[in-house]
Amino acid sequence: MADVTIFDRLKQDHDKHRAMLVEIADSAGDADKRGKLLEAFRIEVSAHAAAEEQTLYATMLADPELQEDGRHSVSEHKEIEDMILHLYEVKVDGAAWRKGFDELRTEYDHHITEEEEEMFPEAAERIDDAQEVELAKIFNERKPHEIEKAEETDPVEKAKEEKED
């Protein structure tokens, strides 16, 4: 069996995230369940983004040919985080929540599709096979730590802090 590359590993997470978004969408009418699902999604996506930035994006930002894509994706991570935090500020299952969730889902799908179809192939041309495997290993080491950090973060407090900045 071939070694798992960073691109394979990130795609595994993306598939999980897509399924989580479907589950959230399907939980309409059960605010408690929907809130728990959103929290699980927030933790998972936050950890994924941080570990991705520390591995693949750090590598891309060090390569002048890949810097623009790396910066673009880091910027999108921040936008997605802000969209998730906004959902903690409004009534679950209210009109504002549904609108915000739909926007989040669209933006997140755009982000991961863009990564998989455009950014990953471009980066794969410039990152050698051994480094792709090593980045996956580092990602797998970092992600559990990032999950712990995300679990310790209060999204309501973080949303308030973001508004103050």
N, C-alpha and C positions, 0 to 999 in steps of 0.2 A: 504494500500500500504506500502510495506516495505521501510525503510529508505535507501537512496542512500549511498553506501559505497564509499570510495576513489577509489576502483578498478572500480566500475561502472562509476564514474565521469571521471576518466582518460580514460577509454575506449570510452566514449562519445566524448572526445576531439580527440582521435586517429581516430575515424571514420570520424570526421570532417576534420582532416588533410589528410586522405586518399582521400577524395573527393576534397579537395583543390589541391592536387598534380595532380589528374586527370584533373581538370580544367586548371591548368597551362600547362600540357602536350598537352591538346586539343587546346590551344591558339596559336599554331605555326602559324607564318605568321603575327601576330598582336603584334609587339614589345611593343607598348604602353600598351595594355591590359595585356600582359605577365608580364611586369614590375610591374604593379599595383597588379596583382595577387601574384607575388613573394613577394612584400612588405607586403601584407596582411598575407601571409603565415609566413614570418619572424616574424612579430609582434605576431601572434597567437602562434607559436611554442616557441618563446622566453618567452612569458608570461607563457605558459603551463609548460615549463621546470623549470623556476624559482619557480613557485608555487609548482610544484611536488617535487623539491629539498627541499623546506621549510617544506613540510608536510611528504609525504611518505618516501622520502630518508633520511630526518633527523631522522625519527623513525627507519629506517633500519640501519643507521650508528651507532645508539646507541645500537644495538643488535649484539653481536659478531657473531651470526649465520647468520646474513643477511648483514654484513658489506661489504663483497666482492662484492655481487650483487649491493649494493648501490654505491660503488666506481666505479664499471664497468659502470653503467648507467650514472653517473655524467660525466665520461670520454667520453662516447658516445655523451652526450649532447654538450660537447665542440667541438667534431669532427663535429657534424652536424652544429653547429653554424658557424664553420670555412668554411664548404662547402657552406652554404648559403651566407656568406660574399664574398666568391670567385666569386659568380655569379654577384655581383655588380661591379666586376673589369673587366669583359669581355663584349663584345658586345652581347646584347640580341639577341637571335636567331642565333648567329654565331656558328661555329662548337665547339669552346671551351665552350660556354654556354650550348649547348645541351649535350655535354659530361659531364660537371659538374652537370647539372640537373639530368641526368640519374644516375650518381653516387650518388647524394644526395637522389634521390627517392629510390634507392636500399638500401642505408644505413639506411634511415629513416624507411623504411618498415621492415628491419631486426630488428632495434631497438625496434619498437613498438610491433612487433610480439614476440620477445624474452621477452619483459616485460609481455605481456598478457598471453603467454603460459608457461613461466617458472618462472619469477620473482614474478608476482602477486600471483600465487597459493602458492609458498613457503612462501611469506610474510603473506598471509592470514592464514596460519597455526600458525603463531607466534603472530599475532596481533588480539586482541579480537574484537568481533563484535561492541561493543560500541565505541572503538577507531577507527575502520574503518569508522564509521559514523561521528565521530567528526573530523577526518582528512579530510573528504569530505567537511564538513562545513568550515573548515579553508582554504582549497584549494579555495573554492568558494569566500571567503572573500579576499584572497590574489591575485587571478588572475586579477581582475580589476585594482588593483594597478600596477601589473606587466605589464599589457597592456599599461597603461599610460607611464611607464618607457620605454618600447620598442618603443612606438610611438615617444618619445623624442630623441631616439638614431638615429643618422645619420649613416646608414650602410656603406656608402662610407668612412666616417671618421673613423669609427670603424675598417674597413678592413685595412686602412692605419696604424692605431695605432697598430694593431695586427702584422703587418709586421715589425714595428719598434722594437717591444719587442723581 
